Amino acid sequence: MVTVMQTVDTGHEDMIHDAEMDYYGTQLATCSSDYSIKIYQMKNGTHTLSADLRGHEGPVWQIAWAHPKYGNILASCSYDRKVIIWKETGQWIKLYEYANHDSSVNSVSWAPYEFGLILACGSSDGSISILTNSETGSWEHKKIPNAHAIGCNAVSWCPAVPSDTSFDATSTQRPPLVKRIVSGGCDNLVKIWKFVEEEDRWQEETKLECHSDWIRDVAWSPSIGLPRSNIASCSQDRRVIVWTSDNFVSWIPTIIHTFDDVVWNVSWALTGNILAVSGGDNKVSLWKENIEGQWTCISEVNKAQGQMAGSEQRAL
């Protein structure tokens, strides 16, 4: 049974689009159509506003915390076509601003820390930008043009896994890690992109087709030591699909549920086996795969009421 632990009155003056806890669960960042980002210190069931970041000139759609190995760093993206990277150095400062998109930037996602400080950004102009912090401290950028027709709505990184998934874990020589991202767009497609080191470029590796309307979010599940990858996608078609692969080549789609309204967000637990889903029905539900491979709803909360209904399980 899941319970609502805490409700935070953010003080935003307009709709909130994203809320993200940091790595340690001690800071909460929120962003809104009021153009602002707010950061709260969370301690013993209380929350204290510690920063009010203003630098965007339009609604802020999404925020993402970097791994704490690189300090207290937060990325944000906005309708104003900008990506801003913020860093706390006693106080929060604007570390870097990227304004090389032609339309709204809808999604930001940090790479696994093993790759360095790298940020993927998806935009309504159809392209995906990859921002990399170099050894000199400067920021370099690559772009995947025309990644999605009409626009890219979501990006997510694959966990850092070896190029050879069948390698011997006891061997002293490990194969190199491979950079991959998954994206979802207005072309109803989920795409997987792989970075080819020899050619220094990103290339489309796989195109996943099953949704019948715009993709609203994608999420690659954390690695839990198994040689299997899971990607969750949700769409305007009201469906949530989990794509599964053992080799990054062939992907098997499983429709875990068709909801009553558009589904906006999917997010994996750190354990990689529980999926949170939220959508236009004003509910957040948690889904888990059982030993038979069926996905069941283990808990549900109505966001308006703040009450959790976990007794009724839905088996597919």
Steps between C-alpha positions, in 0.01 A plus 500: 500500500635841402413812695538871427789608722494874450325777310703805398344841441750627243383858475513487119264747335404272211486133398786274618645287220768297677625412848826313561676378814880508501719189532487494881134596531582813701413762237188546290504708182180616327437696180197684374327707235583801718851480342664405831678206664476454874724284719398376844701338777311192623564393859300312763173545316548874451600703195681833480539711186874537437508648148275668244676479163395739225668503161244362259264719299223244459339200671760257639406149393752271666792488743768238568759457777853397404682230698641646827850393389499822296359723773157649552396546135152536349396526134179665377330540162230737386260621235746789452722256299771505766672244720656638818744311722505629858761431768507569872825659616384640831215648300342384174657640182437455129786272394413476130223606264433320171277676247560311177150360444239652271200411713395397851737265686278239661727252676841477669676189630847450651718212385616233749786648703747249351493696173568839656282809522287457186146628442250396231234752394193435283328783313184577304724589206545122458864485606686364803804682641773332703691743727835379637714664767859466377813454709571872465161583652349631177180359351496329161187404312398252234160488335289217361302687232154386393484242779119516499263653247299791646688482831676306776313485831719283724852360540649249746842335535582131499694387810874462444532147363787327316498472121510121539213397727633142520838593649651302788453704817806333658728618219746779573439650156162666471353594161440872446176659614252609233301824500135459406194720535133439433272773368130543431335740261198639319551242222358233739843333507740393773859504373825369645822684415853364539821701507757360256839587650696423181292749300440745786129521427158382616308262277151354514527141623136392532157638422216371721149519355187417697347827619231667289542858624765740632750357747489707819777339707764227489705351785783246487496284812804499732735203470451241774770260382283301261586469129163648409396853412158653560371823347164648597312731265168681535291674243208716404339168398447433877726195503815418696735253334804326648755398237735215595823383338791270581725622218399860409397369157158339535252666736177340624216742585259431786198727539466517877175698497274728297400792722192723499690809388830609346806375692761771560780345706670170574778455757686196634588432862874472567456123534388491136196279561225749592359751251314817598244634253314833504257651254199709419275291725665682793635176646845357572519121489783256577547189287710190561575192292421168668683171451259405219602811307169678561493865605269581791400828658624482859391847610316807379464855627256767391711815481205724580408312817845387610365159594647167396287204398720192497260221587359465151754343266459488126657201328542513125 
